[in-house]
Amino acid sequence: AGELAGAAERQAAALLAPPAPVRLGDVVPAPERVTPDADADHLLDADTVIRVSADPAALAVGEQLAALLRPATGYPLPVTDAAAPAPAGGIALDLTGDADLGAEGYRLDVTPAGVRITAGTAAGLHHGVQTLRQLLPAAIESATPVAERWVLPGGSIVDRPRYPHRGAMLDVARHFFGVADVLRVIDHLARYKLNRLHLHLTDDQGWRIAVDSWPRLATVGGANEVGGGPGGHYTQADYRRIVAYAAARHITVIPEIDLPGHTHAALTAYGELAPDGVAPPPYAGTEVGFSYVDPASERTYDFVTDVLGELAALTPGGWLHIGGDEAFKVKGAAYTGFVERVQQIVAGLGRTVIGWHQIAPAAHADGRLLQWWGTSGDDPVTADAVRRGAKLILSPGNHAYLDMKYAPDTPIGHDWAGLIDVRRAYDWDPAAHLTDVPADAVLGVEAPLWTESVTTLAEIEFMLLPRLPAIAELGWSPRSTHDWDGFRERLAGQGVRWTAAGITFHRSPEVPWP
Ligand code: TNX
């Protein structure tokens, strides 16, 4: 009876109170279906309890929700998986095993009596939590307690992604970024319901992952970066930490070892891999296409087998990215032969191979994915690979490359693929982007950040935000929600959150920031 009285009091208070400051549809990426109920706002308070289905992965989502809400609210927000009915005023995370919402979908119901997220998987609950977070006043991003009415807009959302592959890439080879920076990037991905982090671990300027069987790759090949700085590398323990942190946010790490080109750093460590057998000095410039491991040498395949074998053992996700771009000095049959052999090595490790779309001419390998980074949308070779069975991840250079400048005066970045303002990042359709490629060959989208000119976490964030949410929305939201004016309004609301959280972003003039 006490609980009922409490609920009645809450309801009465809600009727008198001002409405929630955030509208139910003010979410990025836009949800599939939003049904507001202006009379059903819900107020969190110091007694709010988070009740979670008795499942370890669901419980972990509940703990993360509590960790997100505690700093700003100052509320205790205990998390329980007790089988007791939801206490009035509680937040319930219900893992139903219901297949209707798919592998990542969720349903969110906000009523005066409580908040409920329902999903068939822990990933779905996690995405629902990201939505819930965005529906609270922006001050929820504060790291210290704020006096605020923590009110959620009433109604329900039913939501699920358009594409299963929604990613971002971070180039840690041109400049090295430590574990803490990568974890922060993972937080940004999680916020926008991305589920893949592609790490470009190796390039001409640096080798960033410790390989026990070839130790000099990291110790020698890692000790350099663009501009000649000290570089660095991840120990295997560091890398495992990144993988685990991502996994806890339902993000799969896709490691890339770029082959056969972009391998100068490896050659500095092991001259035996170089075509002339001589280890060159480190390279700190930004040219591409000059280096390669010798495709005619068996030692090269020992190297690839050892490196990919160790990486597969460290990476529970199903994919290994083998690069394949800009190997200008390995041509024709030497190139396709090399790629085909490496594809076999990946298959032998029980993993699915991904390569930049330059690997298209090679024979099909089971399940292989090509990552499109062209700028024209018209490539018969890629279209042919799709006819032979490949699926695509779309990272068009002229829309999704986050190392491109926003405008001519952007202080860092490139412009070889054009300028990419927020509208350009947002206004394209993955399903209709490539000529002669059917919509169902597209597995999703990815936003790469190359780091020749990016040297700090703040610069990463400046290039990511606000464009990453644009690509995230293309990957998640149904096409029927696509609307530039609506998107920039919703983005403006995200800016307030980034400010409250101390996150750097570019104040694009196209967005009506308050
Ligand atoms: C092309 S995109 C590259 C990278 C550069 C990037 C700079 C791709 C697969 N290769 O090596 O970093 O341009 O925008």
Boltz pocket constraint, residues with backbone or C-beta under 6 A from the ligand:
constraints:
  - pocket:
      binder: B
      contacts: [[A, 288], [A, 325], [A, 326], [A, 356], [A, 373], [A, 401], [A, 403], [A, 414], [A, 450], [A, 451], [A, 452]]
      max_distance: 6.0
